[in-house]
């Protein structure tokens, strides 16, 4: 019977393997074919999509041509050319995709000339509209070609959709075939494997039953008797061999471990509970084995968050351990001990004296704490003698409060003055509670006296301080009102000063410039009228007069601009510094072109500022860099960096620091600026903006003087100007709450730094 079963199992297993191999091969071939058909479906979709792109491109080209005819905007002609190019590129793609379809290739051969003719007619219509003689025949020809193209595209589209339907249907059929073949093959294989597995299990069970039957019969009686005894006890019990492996675990122990007893048999206790190695249980366990004596102990086991009591009984075969959960008893003991310590500490920390009286308030037992506090003897304290330590003015009130507490059987609470051992009186807070019996009768009183003298003194001082503060506030209010009146007066004087400054600006711009214009005009008239009568010296003198008048006029205009920075400035708005820089460069385009200057800049920030003054600031700094250049074309770079105010002062605002180089800590060109939501964009941050050039440089002794009004470092013959441009820059920056300074090395270049608030 066993041999026949073995043969049947081997044959069934071999058949199942062959069937699985056959199903796998068939599945592989079918999937390969399905993949190929899927590729053709995707190919057909690509052709249809390309045809749609041709239609879209032709429509876009006609739309661009119509827009150009209507608006004469050359942008639409460029769009038309782009769409035309896209159409021819898509035709090439369709040619490649339909290379396997002769009929589509034939239609494509017809379509391409039609599209070319249509584009030719569209371009002809564009040219005719440029000459304003577009005729009706061209429009008709374009419409005819559009119809022919649409018919060819529709024919190609219909054929591709037909192919798509055929290929999709074939793909669905192949997929269903694959599913059926695979499902049947794997179902049969699975069925055979189940049959083989059941037969194997049957064989294994028979063999195990025969080998274990004898052992089971021998041990069954002994195990059953021992198990009955151990399962009936209330304590948990485990038995371990000399290798610390479990040989028996009763149900109570399994419940405590939250494990099945059978799962623990044969496993080491230190593998199941590795945390126990760090506890006293580990040492007591090996001590019991080594000394062969019974050990009883209690210990808290954190993994279970419980207290256990152990009894260890060693033997030659191992060790037996009885244990039980004593968490409840242990927590009660700990809570009681903690409560006692807390009460003891509370009494020591908060009370000067703790006392006990009988139900009527009479002292019947000695109170050492009271005697130490008041200096009374034991005889004087007894009865109502404790009242003698109360201040005479407070005794009657103390007695009344005590009587009320007796009547209400409530808490006795009062503050009074008590004479202490040194004879002085101090303030004490007294509180006592009645101890009641089962009949709600007072048995005794337990009370405390706490020294609150310092609190009373502090309360008195606080009241005095509040009174003094109130008086100070009243005096301060009077001073504030006087100061407010003084500030109002100063504001009025400032308004008058500003009005006078405005009047001066008006005079400077009109009355002072008018005589200069007259001098210049009449001098030029004299020069032109009597030019033939004047010798070279006279003509030179006329030149000096005209030049001086023009310089005087420029000087007045610069002074006017300088005076108006603070008085006629515009309201601060959000200004894009990139836009302000562009406007400044537009104003300087002639000077930039003449000097062949190379001007670059990194992205600049947006900030609240006067837009006109920001343009003037950039214009003056860049104009200076162009003016004071060497023989080579000037190179100017503008950049910005957001820094914390403290870091900016430590790292970048130090005078005479080295000029920035490509390897310096300053940002390199085109480095990204922090966004508006940067972590530094707080009220503690500011923008550092600098303008760097490769000009002639400035000597160190002049770095502070160049910002003064009319301060010039060169003669007018070397470099023109009035010497007020940098003073204007400084005043603009200071109006915006910033600073400006310069660093320079003669013969290398100059860097102007300025800071502006980030918010």
C-alpha distance (Angstrom), angle and dihedral (degrees) to the residues before:
residue distance angle dihedral
X1 . . .
X2 3.84 . .
X3 3.83 93.6 .
X4 3.82 91.7 49.7
X5 3.80 89.1 49.7
X6 3.83 91.4 50.2
X7 3.82 91.9 51.0
X8 3.78 92.0 48.5
X9 3.80 91.0 50.4
X10 3.81 93.1 49.3
X11 3.81 92.5 47.3
X12 3.78 93.7 47.6
X13 3.79 91.8 48.1
X14 3.85 91.9 50.5
X15 3.81 91.9 47.9
X16 3.80 90.9 50.5
X17 3.81 91.0 51.9
X18 3.82 92.4 49.3
X19 3.79 90.6 48.4
X20 3.81 91.4 50.4
X21 3.81 91.3 49.6
X22 3.80 90.9 50.3
X23 3.80 92.7 48.3
X24 3.80 90.2 48.1
X25 3.82 92.8 51.1
X26 3.80 93.2 47.1
X27 3.80 90.7 46.7
X28 3.78 91.7 50.8
X29 3.81 94.0 51.3
X30 3.80 92.6 45.1
X31 3.82 91.9 49.0
X32 3.81 90.4 50.1
X33 3.80 90.3 53.7
X34 3.81 91.8 44.1
X35 3.81 89.9 51.5
X36 3.80 90.9 52.4
X37 3.80 91.6 50.8
X38 3.79 90.7 47.9
X39 3.79 89.2 53.6
X40 3.81 90.2 55.2
X41 3.82 90.2 49.2
X42 3.80 89.6 53.4
X43 3.81 88.9 45.8
X44 3.83 90.7 54.6
X45 3.83 90.9 48.9
X46 3.80 89.2 53.0
X47 3.83 91.6 53.0
X48 3.83 91.6 49.3
X49 3.82 90.8 48.1
X50 3.81 90.9 49.6
X51 3.84 90.8 51.4
X52 3.82 88.5 52.4
X53 3.81 89.3 51.7
X54 3.83 89.7 53.1
X55 3.82 90.3 53.5
X56 3.82 91.4 46.6
X57 3.80 92.2 47.3
X58 3.82 92.8 50.2
X59 3.80 90.4 47.9
X60 3.82 92.2 48.5
X61 3.82 90.7 48.4
X62 3.82 91.8 51.5
X63 3.82 89.5 46.5
X64 3.82 92.1 51.0
X65 3.86 90.0 47.1
X66 3.83 90.1 50.8
X67 3.81 91.9 47.4
X68 3.79 90.2 49.6
X69 3.83 91.7 50.1
X70 3.83 90.1 50.6
X71 3.84 100.8 40.9
X72 3.86 103.5 21.6
X73 3.82 85.5 -139.1
X74 3.81 110.3 154.1
X75 3.81 90.2 -147.7
X76 3.81 89.7 74.5
X77 3.80 90.6 51.5
X78 3.79 88.7 55.0
X79 3.81 89.3 49.3
X80 3.80 88.4 51.0
X81 3.81 91.9 53.3
X82 3.81 90.8 48.1
X83 3.80 93.0 51.2
X84 3.81 90.4 47.4
X85 3.80 90.6 53.7
X86 3.84 90.7 48.5
X87 3.85 91.0 52.1
X88 3.83 92.6 54.1
X89 3.82 90.6 46.5
X90 3.82 91.1 52.0
X91 3.86 89.6 48.9
X92 3.80 88.5 56.8
X93 3.80 89.8 51.0
X94 3.83 91.0 50.3
X95 3.82 89.6 49.0
X96 3.80 89.8 55.7
X97 3.82 95.5 43.2
X98 3.85 94.6 49.2
X99 3.81 95.9 43.6
X100 3.85 88.8 115.0
X101 3.83 92.7 54.1
X102 3.87 114.1 73.1
X103 3.80 94.0 -172.7
X104 3.80 91.8 54.1
X105 3.79 89.9 46.9
X106 3.83 88.6 54.7
X107 3.77 92.4 50.7
X108 3.79 89.6 47.1
X109 3.82 89.5 53.8
X110 3.83 88.5 55.7
X111 3.82 93.7 42.2
X112 3.77 98.4 53.3
X113 3.85 96.6 59.0
X114 3.81 90.0 46.2
X115 3.80 90.8 53.6
X116 3.79 90.6 46.5
X117 3.84 90.4 51.1
X118 3.81 90.4 48.6
X119 3.78 92.8 51.3
X120 3.80 89.2 46.8
X121 3.80 90.5 53.1
X122 3.83 91.2 45.7
X123 3.80 91.0 52.2
X124 3.82 89.9 45.2
X125 3.82 89.5 53.4
X126 3.82 89.8 49.4
X127 3.80 90.6 52.0
X128 3.83 91.8 46.3
X129 3.78 92.3 50.1
X130 3.79 87.6 52.2
X131 3.79 86.9 56.0
X132 3.85 89.5 41.5
X133 3.79 94.7 -124.3
X134 3.80 105.1 104.8
X135 3.87 107.9 161.5
X136 3.79 131.6 -152.9
X137 3.82 94.8 -119.1
X138 3.79 92.1 65.2
X139 3.77 91.0 51.7
X140 3.83 91.1 50.5
X141 3.80 91.4 48.7
X142 3.78 90.8 51.5
X143 3.80 91.2 50.4
X144 3.84 91.2 48.8
X145 3.78 92.4 51.1
X146 3.81 90.0 47.5
X147 3.82 89.9 55.0
X148 3.81 92.9 48.3
X149 3.79 91.7 47.5
X150 3.80 91.1 48.1
X151 3.82 90.6 51.6
X152 3.81 92.7 50.0
X153 3.81 91.7 47.2
X154 3.81 91.0 47.6
X155 3.82 91.1 50.8
X156 3.81 91.4 50.4
X157 3.78 90.9 45.5
X158 3.83 92.6 50.5
X159 3.79 91.9 51.1
X160 3.80 92.6 48.7
X161 3.82 91.4 48.8
X162 3.83 89.3 50.5
X163 3.79 89.9 51.5
X164 3.80 89.4 46.6
X165 3.81 91.9 54.2
X166 3.81 91.7 48.2
X167 3.78 94.3 47.6
X168 3.82 92.7 44.4
X169 3.79 91.0 51.6
X170 3.82 91.2 48.6
X171 3.81 90.2 49.2
X172 3.81 91.7 51.9
X173 3.81 91.2 50.3
X174 3.80 91.9 50.0
X175 3.79 91.3 48.1
X176 3.83 91.9 52.0
X177 3.78 90.5 48.9
X178 3.79 91.7 51.2
X179 3.81 91.7 49.2
X180 3.79 92.2 49.8
X181 3.81 94.8 46.9
X182 3.78 94.5 45.5
X183 3.81 93.5 44.6
X184 3.81 93.9 49.7
X185 3.80 93.3 43.8
X186 3.76 95.7 48.7
X187 3.81 92.4 42.0
X188 3.80 91.8 55.2
X189 3.80 91.6 43.8
X190 3.78 91.8 48.9
X191 3.80 91.1 48.9
X192 3.81 91.6 51.3
X193 3.81 91.3 47.8
X194 3.80 90.8 51.2
X195 3.77 91.1 51.9
X196 3.81 91.4 48.2
X197 3.83 91.4 46.6
X198 3.82 92.1 51.0
X199 3.79 91.0 50.4
X200 3.81 91.2 48.9
X201 3.77 91.5 49.9
X202 3.75 90.2 50.6
X203 3.80 91.2 51.9
X204 3.81 92.4 47.8
X205 3.77 92.7 49.0
X206 3.80 91.4 51.4
X207 3.81 92.2 50.9
X208 3.81 94.4 46.9
X209 3.78 91.6 46.3
X210 3.78 91.9 54.1
X211 3.84 94.8 46.4
X212 3.81 97.3 45.4
X213 3.77 101.4 38.1
X214 3.80 95.1 86.8
X215 3.81 94.7 46.8
X216 3.77 92.3 46.3
X217 3.78 92.7 52.3
X218 3.80 92.4 50.6
X219 3.83 97.1 48.3
X220 3.77 99.7 34.5
X221 3.81 96.8 84.5
X222 3.82 95.8 46.3
X223 3.80 94.9 45.1
X224 3.76 93.0 46.6
X225 3.80 92.3 52.6
X226 3.84 94.3 46.1
X227 3.82 92.5 44.4
X228 3.78 91.6 51.9
X229 3.79 90.8 54.1
X230 3.81 96.3 46.0
X231 3.79 94.5 43.8
X232 3.80 92.2 54.5
X233 3.83 95.8 58.0
X234 3.82 119.0 92.5
X235 3.81 95.3 -138.1
X236 3.77 123.6 82.2
X237 3.80 114.3 -108.3
X238 3.81 134.8 -167.1
X239 3.80 131.6 174.3
X240 3.82 122.3 -153.4
X241 3.81 132.4 -173.5
X242 3.80 127.4 -132.0
X243 3.86 89.0 -81.8
X244 3.83 91.3 56.7
X245 3.83 91.8 -110.7
X246 3.80 120.7 143.1
X247 3.80 115.1 -105.5
X248 3.80 96.8 169.0
X249 3.83 136.5 11.9
X250 3.80 121.2 179.8
X251 3.80 123.4 -142.3
X252 3.83 93.8 -103.2
X253 3.82 90.5 57.0
X254 3.81 90.6 47.4
X255 3.79 89.7 53.7
X256 3.81 91.4 51.5
X257 3.82 91.7 47.1
X258 3.82 91.3 43.9
X259 3.79 87.3 -131.4
X260 3.80 137.0 110.0
X261 3.82 110.6 -100.4
X262 3.81 91.4 -134.9
X263 3.83 90.5 57.5
X264 3.81 90.9 58.8
X265 3.81 98.8 50.5
X266 3.83 110.7 111.5
X267 3.81 94.8 12.5
X268 3.80 124.3 115.6
X269 3.79 115.4 -109.2
X270 3.84 89.2 -135.0
X271 3.83 91.1 55.2
X272 3.80 92.8 48.9
X273 3.82 93.4 43.5
X274 3.85 107.5 23.0
X275 3.83 91.2 163.0
X276 3.82 90.2 67.1
X277 3.83 90.2 73.0
X278 3.83 88.9 75.4
X279 3.81 94.7 53.1
X280 3.80 136.4 80.4
X281 3.83 89.7 -107.1
X282 3.83 89.7 71.3
X283 3.81 93.6 56.2
X284 3.83 93.7 41.8
X285 3.83 89.6 51.2
X286 3.82 94.7 56.9
X287 3.81 91.8 38.4
X288 3.81 89.8 57.4
X289 3.83 91.4 49.2
X290 3.79 93.1 46.2
X291 3.80 96.7 45.6
X292 3.84 94.8 33.5
X293 3.78 92.0 -136.4
X294 3.79 135.3 125.4
X295 3.83 114.9 -98.8
X296 3.80 125.9 -166.5
X297 3.85 119.8 -167.5
X298 3.83 145.0 155.3
X299 3.80 124.8 -139.5
X300 3.82 142.0 162.1
X301 3.84 114.7 -119.3
X302 3.87 109.5 -157.0
X303 3.86 98.4 -161.8
X304 3.82 89.2 62.2
X305 3.83 93.6 30.5
X306 3.81 88.2 -134.3
X307 3.82 142.4 116.6
X308 3.82 117.7 -122.8
X309 3.82 134.2 -169.2
X310 3.84 115.1 -149.5
X311 3.83 134.7 -161.4
X312 3.83 112.8 -168.6
X313 3.84 120.1 -161.9
X314 3.82 112.8 -174.5
X315 3.85 124.4 -158.4
X316 3.79 139.1 169.7
X317 3.84 90.9 -92.0
X318 3.80 96.3 48.3
X319 3.79 135.8 -76.7
X320 3.79 136.6 -53.4
X321 3.82 119.2 -149.8
X322 3.78 127.8 -163.4
X323 3.81 115.2 -169.6
X324 3.80 140.0 165.3
X325 3.81 138.9 -167.6
X326 3.83 110.1 -102.9
X327 3.82 96.5 167.3
X328 3.78 94.5 120.9
X329 3.81 95.3 51.7
X330 3.80 92.4 42.6
X331 3.81 94.5 49.9
X332 3.80 89.7 49.6
X333 3.82 90.1 52.2
X334 3.82 92.3 47.5
X335 3.81 92.6 46.6
X336 3.78 91.5 50.1
X337 3.79 92.9 48.4
X338 3.83 91.2 46.2
X339 3.80 91.6 49.3
X340 3.79 91.2 50.9
X341 3.81 92.1 49.5
X342 3.79 91.6 47.3
X343 3.79 93.1 49.7
X344 3.79 91.4 47.0
X345 3.83 91.9 48.7
X346 3.79 92.0 45.3
X347 3.77 92.6 53.3
X348 3.80 92.5 47.5
X349 3.84 94.1 45.5
X350 3.78 101.2 43.5
X351 3.82 107.7 29.3
X352 3.78 135.5 68.2
X353 3.79 90.9 -164.9
X354 3.80 138.8 6.2
X355 3.80 116.6 -155.8
X356 3.82 140.3 178.5
X357 3.83 127.6 -153.6
X358 3.78 134.0 176.5
X359 3.81 123.5 -101.1
X360 3.83 92.3 -78.1
X361 3.81 95.8 48.7
X362 3.80 96.4 -102.2
X363 3.79 120.3 139.3
X364 3.80 109.4 -125.0
X365 3.80 101.1 162.7
X366 3.79 132.0 51.9
X367 3.85 114.4 -90.5
X368 3.83 107.8 -162.0
X369 3.80 93.3 -177.2
X370 3.81 91.6 55.7
X371 3.78 92.5 47.6
X372 3.81 91.1 49.6
X373 3.80 90.6 49.9
X374 3.80 100.7 44.7
X375 3.83 102.3 24.8
X376 3.83 90.8 -127.6
X377 3.79 118.6 144.5
X378 3.79 122.6 -118.6
X379 3.82 91.3 -105.5
X380 3.84 93.4 51.3
X381 3.81 92.7 50.3
X382 3.83 95.2 52.1
X383 3.81 117.5 103.7
X384 3.78 111.5 -6.3
X385 3.77 93.9 -23.6
X386 3.79 91.4 111.4
X387 3.84 87.5 75.4
X388 3.82 89.2 70.3
X389 3.82 89.6 71.6
X390 3.83 90.9 58.8
X391 3.82 116.9 95.5
X392 3.82 108.9 -97.4
X393 3.80 91.6 -121.5
X394 3.83 91.2 54.8
X395 3.84 100.8 42.1
X396 3.82 97.9 86.0
X397 3.81 92.3 48.3
X398 3.83 90.3 46.8
X399 3.82 91.3 52.3
X400 3.82 92.8 48.8
X401 3.81 92.7 50.6
X402 3.82 90.1 47.9
X403 3.81 92.0 51.6
X404 3.82 91.1 49.7
X405 3.83 90.3 51.5
X406 3.82 90.3 50.9
X407 3.81 92.2 51.0
X408 3.82 94.6 46.7
X409 3.83 94.7 37.3
X410 3.80 85.6 -135.0
X411 3.75 138.0 127.2
X412 3.81 116.8 -55.2
X413 3.81 108.9 -139.4
X414 3.82 130.4 164.9
X415 3.81 144.4 138.7
X416 3.79 118.3 -133.5
X417 3.80 143.6 145.6
X418 3.82 117.4 -89.4
X419 3.80 128.2 -167.3
X420 3.81 109.1 -125.4
X421 3.81 129.7 -157.2
X422 3.84 94.9 -83.2
X423 3.82 91.2 56.9
X424 3.82 96.6 -108.0
X425 3.79 125.2 119.6
X426 3.80 121.2 -119.4
X427 3.79 132.6 -179.2
X428 3.83 115.9 -104.9
X429 3.80 133.6 -174.9
X430 3.81 109.6 -140.3
X431 3.80 124.1 -160.7
X432 3.81 128.6 170.4
X433 3.81 134.3 171.0
X434 3.84 127.3 -155.5
X435 3.81 119.7 -120.9
X436 3.83 107.1 -139.6
X437 3.80 129.4 -161.1
X438 3.81 128.0 -141.6
X439 3.82 90.2 -80.3
X440 3.81 92.0 54.2
X441 3.78 92.2 -109.7
X442 3.80 122.0 140.4
X443 3.82 112.4 -107.1
X444 3.81 98.2 175.7
X445 3.82 145.3 -29.7
X446 3.81 126.0 -112.3
X447 3.80 115.2 -164.6
X448 3.79 145.5 163.0
X449 3.81 135.0 -147.0
X450 3.83 114.8 -149.5
X451 3.81 122.9 -169.2
X452 3.84 109.2 -123.7
X453 3.81 97.9 166.2
X454 3.80 93.2 117.7
X455 3.80 90.9 50.4
X456 3.79 91.0 51.1
X457 3.80 91.5 48.8
X458 3.82 89.7 47.1
X459 3.81 90.1 49.8
X460 3.81 90.8 51.1
X461 3.82 91.3 47.4
X462 3.80 90.5 47.7
X463 3.80 91.1 53.1
X464 3.80 90.3 49.3
X465 3.82 90.2 47.5
X466 3.80 91.1 50.2
X467 3.79 90.3 51.4
X468 3.81 91.1 49.0
X469 3.81 90.3 46.6
X470 3.78 90.8 51.6
X471 3.81 90.8 52.2
X472 3.81 90.8 47.0
X473 3.83 90.4 50.5
X474 3.78 90.8 52.5
X475 3.82 91.2 50.3
X476 3.81 90.3 46.0
X477 3.81 90.9 50.8
X478 3.82 89.7 54.5
X479 3.81 91.0 49.4
X480 3.82 91.6 47.0
X481 3.79 91.1 52.5
X482 3.80 90.8 50.0
X483 3.79 91.3 46.9
X484 3.81 90.7 48.1
X485 3.78 90.7 54.2
X486 3.81 89.8 48.5
X487 3.83 91.2 49.9
X488 3.79 90.9 49.4
X489 3.79 89.1 53.4
X490 3.81 90.7 48.9
X491 3.82 89.9 49.2
X492 3.78 90.1 54.0
X493 3.81 90.4 50.5
X494 3.82 89.5 48.2
X495 3.80 90.9 52.0
X496 3.80 89.9 51.5
X497 3.81 90.0 48.4
X498 3.80 91.0 51.2
X499 3.79 90.4 49.5
X500 3.79 90.1 51.5
X501 3.81 89.3 48.7
X502 3.80 89.8 50.9
X503 3.81 88.8 50.9
X504 3.80 89.9 50.5
X505 3.81 90.3 50.7
X506 3.81 89.7 51.5
X507 3.81 91.3 49.7
X508 3.81 91.1 47.0
X509 3.80 92.6 49.5
X510 3.81 96.2 44.8
X511 3.81 117.9 11.5
X512 3.82 97.6 37.7
X513 3.81 95.0 42.0
X514 3.80 94.5 47.1
X515 3.85 95.1 68.5
X516 3.81 89.8 45.8
X517 3.81 91.1 52.8
X518 3.79 88.6 49.0
X519 3.83 92.1 50.1
X520 3.80 91.5 47.4
X521 3.81 94.0 45.2
X522 3.79 97.4 46.7
X523 3.79 92.3 43.2
X524 3.81 90.1 53.9
X525 3.84 89.7 47.2
X526 3.83 90.8 51.4
X527 3.77 90.5 47.9
X528 3.80 92.8 49.9
X529 3.84 93.9 42.3
X530 3.79 98.1 46.9
X531 3.78 100.5 25.6
X532 3.79 92.3 120.1
X533 3.81 91.5 51.4
X534 3.81 96.3 50.0
X535 3.76 124.7 86.8
X536 3.83 123.7 -140.5
X537 3.80 93.9 -89.3
X538 3.83 92.3 53.5
X539 3.81 91.1 48.4
X540 3.81 89.6 49.3
X541 3.82 89.8 51.5
X542 3.80 90.6 50.5
X543 3.81 87.8 52.3
X544 3.80 90.7 52.3
X545 3.82 90.7 50.3
X546 3.82 93.8 50.1
X547 3.81 93.3 43.5
X548 3.80 92.0 49.0
X549 3.80 92.1 48.6
X550 3.81 91.3 49.8
X551 3.78 91.7 48.5
X552 3.79 90.0 48.3
X553 3.80 89.8 50.4
X554 3.83 91.2 49.7
X555 3.79 89.9 47.5
X556 3.81 91.4 53.3
X557 3.81 91.1 47.9
X558 3.83 91.0 50.7
X559 3.80 90.8 48.3
X560 3.78 89.0 49.8
X561 3.81 91.1 51.1
X562 3.82 90.6 47.4
X563 3.81 92.6 51.0
X564 3.81 93.8 47.0
X565 3.82 95.4 54.9
X566 3.78 93.3 86.1
X567 3.81 99.5 28.0
X568 3.80 105.6 41.6
X569 3.77 100.7 30.0
X570 3.77 117.7 137.7
X571 3.80 124.7 -116.3
X572 3.81 114.5 -83.7
X573 3.80 113.4 -101.4
X574 3.80 134.3 166.7
X575 3.81 102.8 -73.7
X576 3.80 125.3 -170.3
X577 3.81 104.2 -140.0
X578 3.81 89.4 -155.6
X579 3.82 88.7 62.6
X580 3.83 92.5 44.9
X581 3.82 89.8 51.3
X582 3.83 91.0 49.9
X583 3.83 91.1 52.6
X584 3.82 90.6 49.4
X585 3.81 91.1 50.3
X586 3.82 90.4 49.8
X587 3.81 89.5 53.6
X588 3.83 89.9 51.2
X589 3.82 98.0 41.9
X590 3.82 93.0 115.3
X591 3.82 93.7 51.4
X592 3.83 90.4 44.0
X593 3.79 91.9 51.5
X594 3.82 94.0 46.1
X595 3.83 93.7 48.5
X596 3.84 93.8 39.2
X597 3.80 87.2 -132.2
X598 3.83 119.2 -175.6
X599 3.82 108.6 -142.7
X600 3.82 122.0 -175.8
X601 3.76 132.8 168.3
X602 3.78 141.4 -176.1
X603 3.81 121.4 -130.0
X604 3.80 108.4 -65.5
X605 3.82 126.8 -148.9
X606 3.78 134.1 -107.7
X607 3.81 114.3 -120.8
X608 3.82 143.1 156.7
X609 3.80 107.5 -86.3
X610 3.81 147.6 123.4
X611 3.81 102.4 -80.0
X612 3.82 95.3 -154.5
X613 3.78 92.6 50.4
X614 3.82 92.0 46.7
X615 3.84 88.8 55.4
X616 3.82 89.7 48.5
X617 3.84 90.6 48.0
X618 3.82 93.6 53.9
X619 3.81 91.2 41.1
X620 3.83 94.0 53.5
X621 3.83 94.2 46.2
X622 3.83 94.1 46.8
X623 3.83 91.5 43.2
X624 3.83 88.9 53.8
X625 3.81 90.9 50.0
X626 3.83 91.0 51.0
X627 3.81 93.3 45.0
X628 3.83 97.9 48.8
X629 3.81 97.4 47.8
X630 3.78 131.5 132.7
X631 3.80 126.2 -120.2
X632 3.81 91.9 -76.5
X633 3.84 121.5 74.9
X634 3.81 110.7 -81.4
X635 3.82 118.2 -105.6
X636 3.80 114.0 -154.6
X637 3.82 127.8 -177.7
X638 3.82 127.4 -173.9
X639 3.81 121.4 -164.4
X640 3.80 142.1 157.5
X641 3.79 139.7 -152.5
X642 3.80 132.5 -168.9
X643 3.80 111.6 -132.8
X644 3.80 137.0 170.6
X645 3.78 108.8 -104.4
X646 3.82 93.5 -119.5
X647 3.81 92.9 46.5
X648 3.76 91.4 44.9
X649 3.78 90.5 55.5
X650 3.81 92.4 46.9
X651 3.80 99.8 42.4
X652 3.79 110.8 25.1
X653 3.78 110.5 16.3
X654 3.80 97.3 67.2
X655 3.83 110.9 119.4
X656 3.77 118.6 -124.4
X657 3.81 93.3 22.1
X658 3.83 114.5 153.2
X659 3.76 117.9 -81.1
X660 3.81 113.1 -97.5
X661 3.76 113.7 -96.1
X662 3.80 131.0 -175.3
X663 3.80 86.6 -90.7
X664 3.78 98.4 45.2
X665 3.76 126.4 110.9
X666 3.82 91.1 -103.9
X667 3.83 115.9 103.4
X668 3.77 116.3 -86.3
X669 3.84 119.6 -123.3
X670 3.78 115.1 -72.5
X671 3.80 93.0 16.5
X672 3.83 110.1 152.1
X673 3.75 117.1 -103.8
X674 3.81 119.6 -132.9
X675 3.79 113.0 -93.4
X676 3.76 123.8 -111.2
X677 3.81 88.9 -97.5
X678 3.81 94.9 53.9
X679 3.78 116.6 141.3
X680 3.82 88.3 -119.0
X681 3.79 93.8 57.2
X682 3.77 94.5 101.4
X683 3.76 135.5 113.8
X684 3.83 87.6 -87.4
X685 3.83 94.9 62.8
X686 3.78 136.1 79.6
X687 3.80 139.9 -176.9
X688 3.79 118.7 -107.1
X689 3.84 109.8 -154.7
X690 3.80 123.1 -177.6
X691 3.80 137.3 -175.8
X692 3.82 113.2 -153.3
X693 3.80 126.5 -169.2
X694 3.81 139.7 171.1
X695 3.80 95.4 -130.2
X696 3.79 133.3 132.5
X697 3.82 93.2 -71.0
X698 3.82 131.2 -140.8
X699 3.78 129.0 -92.3
X700 3.83 114.0 -113.4
X701 3.81 94.9 -116.6
X702 3.83 91.2 60.3
X703 3.85 98.6 48.5
X704 3.82 93.6 98.5
X705 3.83 97.5 37.2
X706 3.81 98.7 56.4
X707 3.81 91.7 77.9
X708 3.81 92.6 59.9
X709 3.81 119.9 104.1
X710 3.87 113.6 -93.8
X711 3.81 90.8 1.6
X712 3.82 107.7 148.8
X713 3.81 126.4 178.2
X714 3.82 95.5 -170.1
X715 3.79 137.1 42.6
X716 3.80 121.6 -100.5
X717 3.78 90.0 -111.9
X718 3.82 90.5 59.2
X719 3.82 97.2 42.3
X720 3.84 126.5 0.7
X721 3.81 123.7 -133.4
X722 3.80 144.0 92.7
X723 3.83 99.6 -103.2
X724 3.80 94.8 -118.8
X725 3.82 102.3 98.9
X726 3.82 96.9 90.2
X727 3.83 90.7 43.5
X728 3.82 87.1 57.3
X729 3.83 89.5 49.8
X730 3.80 90.9 51.7
X731 3.80 92.8 49.1
X732 3.84 91.7 48.7
X733 3.81 92.2 50.6
X734 3.81 92.4 46.8
X735 3.81 90.5 49.8
X736 3.81 86.7 57.0
X737 3.81 91.4 51.4
X738 3.82 95.6 -106.0
X739 3.79 141.4 112.4
X740 3.80 133.2 -121.2
X741 3.79 129.6 -158.6
X742 3.79 139.4 155.1
X743 3.79 137.6 -131.0
X744 3.78 120.5 -166.2
X745 3.78 146.4 163.0
X746 3.83 116.9 -157.2
X747 3.78 111.6 -113.8
X748 3.85 93.2 12.7
X749 3.80 108.4 63.4
X750 3.77 148.7 -89.1
X751 3.81 135.3 -100.9
X752 3.82 120.8 -159.2
X753 3.84 111.5 -158.9
X754 3.78 125.3 -164.8
X755 3.79 133.1 172.6
X756 3.81 127.3 -147.3
X757 3.81 128.6 -176.6
X758 3.81 113.3 -97.6
X759 3.83 92.9 -140.9
